[in-house]
Amino acid sequence: EVQLEEFGGGLVQPGGSLRLSCAASGSPFKNYHMRWVRQAPGKDLEWVAGIGSGSGSETYTDSVKGRFTISRDNAKSALYLQMNSLKPEDTAVYYCALRASRGRGTQVTVSS
């Protein structure tokens, strides 16, 4: 059974940056497509970004294109999300996800 744990959330001003990390264990991490998803207060879960297992091809939801970068380190079983030019509407709990599993999340709050 895969276990996922997210790190790196916090409070940041609009225009600021954060880097989220996710540590995976219990599964052959390198074989799987990985995702970041988020849930804002009162809203549904939203897919943010994905990265392939092999070539590492990246995909993003339109609202974060050009601002967020997803990456992975298969040797460390780690997933990352670099978030730049943050906006108040990026405020949410962010989760890393592998197939149907996700961690407990990390809170990102963008506010002045």
N, C-alpha and C positions, 0 to 999 in steps of 0.2 A: 504494500500500500504506500503510495507516494505521500510525503509530507512536505508542505510548503510553508515558508515563513518569510514575511515581508519586513523590510527595515527602511528607515530613511525619511519617513514622513515628518511633517512639522508645520509650523506657521511661517509663511513667507509673504512679503509684500508683492503687490502686482508688479510684474516685470522681472521678478526674481527667478531663481533657479533652485531645483532640488534634484537629487539623484536617488531613486529608489533601487533597492536591491531585494532579491528573493533567493533564498537558499532552499534547494531541493534535496530530498533524501528518500531512499527506499524505492527508487525507480531508475531505470537506465535513462537518465535525463537527456543524453545526447540524441536519443532516438525519437524524441517527441517535439512536435510543434508546441511552442509556448505562447501565452497571451498575457497581456495586462488588461484588466477590466476595472471599472470603477462604479461606485454607486453614490450619487449625490443625495442629500436629504430629501425625502419625499419622492424620489425618482427611481425608475427601474435601473437594473444593472446595465451598464453600457460597455461594449467592447471598445478598447482604446487602441491597442497595437498587438501585432503578432509577429513571430519570427520562426522561420522554418528550421527543421532539424539539421538538414544537410548543408545546403548553400547558405542558409541563414537569411533567406529572402525576407524582407521586412514589409509589413503593411500597416496602414494607419487609418484611423477614422479621420474624416475631413477636418474636423475642428482642431486637431492637434498636428496636422501635417506642417512640416517646417519648423515646429517648435519642440517636439518630442522625438527622442531617438531610443529605440529598443535595441538591446544587444545581449549577447550571452557568452558565457565562458564555460564550455562543456567540461573542461578539466576540473573546474571548481563546482560544477553543477549549480551555476549561478545565472540569474537573469537580472537584467538592469533596465531601468527606464530613466534616461536623462530628460529632465523637463526644464525648458527654458521659456522665457517670456511668459511666465505664468499669469493667468487671468483669474478673477474671482470665480468665474464659471467652471474653473478646473477644480474647485473645492469638492472633495469627495473622499470616500474611503477607497483606497486602491488595493487591488488584489492581483497576485499572479495566479495563473491558472494553467493546469496541465490536464487536458481532456476534461473530465467532469469535476476534477478536484481543484480546490483553491484554498489559500491560506486564510488567516484570520483578518488580514488586511492591515493597512497603515493609513492613518488619517493625514490628508493634505488639506491645509486651510490657506487660502490666498486672500489676504485682507490687509488693508492699511490701518 
